[in-house]
Amino acid sequence: MLTRGTFLTGWYTIYLSDCRPLTVLCDMDVDGGGWTVFQRRVDGSIDFFRDWDSYKRGFGNLGTEFWLGNDYLHLLTASGNQELRIDFRDFQGSTSYAKYSSFLVSGEQEKYKLTLGQFLEGTAGDSLTSHSNMSFTTHDQDNDTHNVQNCAALYHGAWWYQSCHNSNLNGRYLPGSHQSYADGINWFTGKGYYYSYKVVEMKIRAS
């Protein structure tokens, strides 16, 4: 987007490598702009406890909360190096972030496996590196490494779980501090397993 002279945050139509159009939210304000937002949590209006097909195709509301879709994530990240930034805001208004050198999601035949580059910087710390090389898991498709449990069902989310997680950004939308263990929008190195963030955005940018 930046190379085409567009500088306003908002919704734009881009064209995928197979020439299909896709409407995406572009963040032109943070860290130099040019970010494509693929996940957004802001108000709990959208249920993120969904099945494999929903995460494959994408879901949500363009104006509030959404998951762009794992098929689209694969197409967007397979065509060249994409850096990842995750922005957080808690219920007290404090902001933090985490940034990674690269972010790649494999195709469905590889269960949308995550390949993550180096943690570069961020006040939220690194709670995603441990999920690199993990496949995506939903409550109806268990691809995690837990011997007994389905981590998505256990922690009410969908993610690149190992056994089980250091982050759960598709978990339940809870009002900040919560008593239930690790089932909210949690980022362990940020505010731990008993605090769910108010706002989270995951975004990628060509690098």
Buried (B, 14 or more C-beta within 10 A) or exposed (E): BBEEEBEEBEEBEBEEEEEEEBEBBBBBEBBEBBBBBBBBBBEBEBEBBBEBEBBBBBBBEEEEBBBBBBBBBBBBBEEEBBBBBBBBBBBEEEEBBBBBBBBBBBBEEEBBBBBBBEBBEBEBBBBBBBBBEBBBBBBBBBBBEBEEBBBBBBBBBBBBBBEBBBBBBBBBBBEBEBEBEBBBBBBBBBBEBBBBBBBBBBBBBBE
